[in-house]
Amino acid sequence: MITRQRLAAGICALLATLTAGVAFPAGAVADETDSTASPKVELVLDVSGSMSAKDMDGGSRMAAAKQAFNEVLDATPEEVQLGIRTLGANYHGNDRKTGCKDTAQLYPVGTLNRTEAKTAVATLQPTGWTPIGPALLKAADDLDGGDGTRRIVLISDGEDTCQPLDPCEVAREIAAKGIGLTIDTLGLVPDAKTRDQLSCIADATGGTYTSVQHKEELSDRVGQLVDRAADPVVTPVATEGTAQCTSAPTLKSGLYTDREEFGKQRFYRVDVNPGQELRASVSVGADREVNPDYGVLLRAVTVHGREIVRGEGTGNGRTDVVSTGLRYPKAESDDDNAPAETVCLQVTNSFSAASGVKTTPGLPLELTVDVVDAPSKASDVASFGLGRGWWLLAALVLTGFVAGLLWGWLSRWRLAVWRTN
């Protein structure tokens, strides 16, 4: 009896080991340490006197900003190095020259200590001027160095009061340095002048502008932008599509950026060899106020205009980016010298500008192109929708079957022993 028990235990242990080996292949324990630079984000908050106005769901703009910061600090990914800079937080006087120098780093960019950062935010009180330009220059210096994503998130409720240092020109100057720094702006007051200035700042660096009038919207949007900084860094290549396929640029696999006018179309060309598959996706961002109900159409067409395949995406005014994609596998050819097929990618949008919004430059467009070898071998082709995972399913089924037989044999053996005793 003891011998049988040990045999059964040994078989169970063997099955458990085999199952663990199937579920966790040896390759899965290889060192996968990410050596990329940590993303950096600095939140730049307007603490000027106007932030005391109580028009954010019955509370002050400052209270809404503090709540948003606390929620964002709790949810900031561990890999993100985050800092906080203020503008107009320390000088109480009326001297313009002094007030326009009032920007300070409240919390340094680095590994986040949530308790310390929250304590620093709690001390803020609406005070002085609105030196947006000087604050952006200092924030760019705060984020200087390193190869990771760098992003400034500016929250303000009014125009810069320290002209002639135009914050839009400051943003263009930052973009011209080629340091890969993006500035996103959030406006707490929906007036035209504030919107135009904050939109211009965002446009200059490829960032986004968002008008925010509710506390929940502020928290959600700041959180989205901080999370976006943690995405893998991919450097896009600037390109310029054309209105006709015949003159369009030829693209290879990669990530590309362009700008597309409201309601217009852009063409790009991709060469696809027999036995390859074209995978393409496009995103168009609403970096300014647009009318609701819009969409993006991505078509793969021949050089003669015949549609091959299409992808469509729509929005309703609640999202700042709308995306779509498509796949086109080109069949293999018996002719080893068969030429590549030129496929034209056509991007069309149905965005329309809201009243008083500038239509130039066009909307930011991001296009991903990937040309890969299409599945050809039997082992690469999906089996019952599982692809190469069929062997894992078969191993699990076999393991379950053997375990079931073993459990049934043990149950019958125990029952027989019980009857004998």
HELIX and SHEET records of a PDB file:
HELIX    1   1 ILE A    2  ALA A   23  1                                  22    
HELIX    2   2 ALA A   26  VAL A   29  5                                   4    
HELIX    3   3 GLY A   49  SER A   52  5                                   4    
HELIX    4   4 ARG A   61  ALA A   75  1                                  15    
HELIX    5   5 ARG A   96  GLY A   99  1                                   4    
HELIX    6   6 ARG A  114  ALA A  122  1                                   9    
HELIX    7   7 ILE A  132  ASP A  142  1                                  11    
HELIX    8   8 PRO A  167  ALA A  176  1                                  10    
HELIX    9   9 ALA A  192  THR A  205  1                                  14    
HELIX   10  10 LYS A  215  ALA A  229  1                                  15    
HELIX   11  11 CYS A  245  SER A  247  5                                   3    
HELIX   12  12 ALA A  378  ASP A  380  5                                   3    
HELIX   13  13 GLY A  387  GLY A  389  5                                   3    
HELIX   14  14 TRP A  390  THR A  420  1                                  31    
SHEET    1   A 6 THR A 103  GLY A 110  0                                        
SHEET    2   A 6 GLN A  81  LEU A  87 -1                                        
SHEET    3   A 6 LYS A  40  ASP A  46  1                                        
SHEET    4   A 6 ARG A 150  SER A 156  1                                        
SHEET    5   A 6 LEU A 181  GLY A 187  1                                        
SHEET    6   A 6 TYR A 209  SER A 211  1                                        
SHEET    1   B 5 VAL A 237  ALA A 238  0                                        
SHEET    2   B 5 GLY A 254  GLU A 260  1                                        
SHEET    3   B 5 LEU A 363  ASP A 373 -1                                        
SHEET    4   B 5 GLN A 276  GLY A 285 -1                                        
SHEET    5   B 5 VAL A 321  PRO A 329 -1                                        
SHEET    1   C 4 GLN A 265  VAL A 272  0                                        
SHEET    2   C 4 GLU A 341  ASN A 349 -1                                        
SHEET    3   C 4 TYR A 294  VAL A 301 -1                                        
SHEET    4   C 4 GLU A 307  GLY A 315 -1                                        
END                                                                             
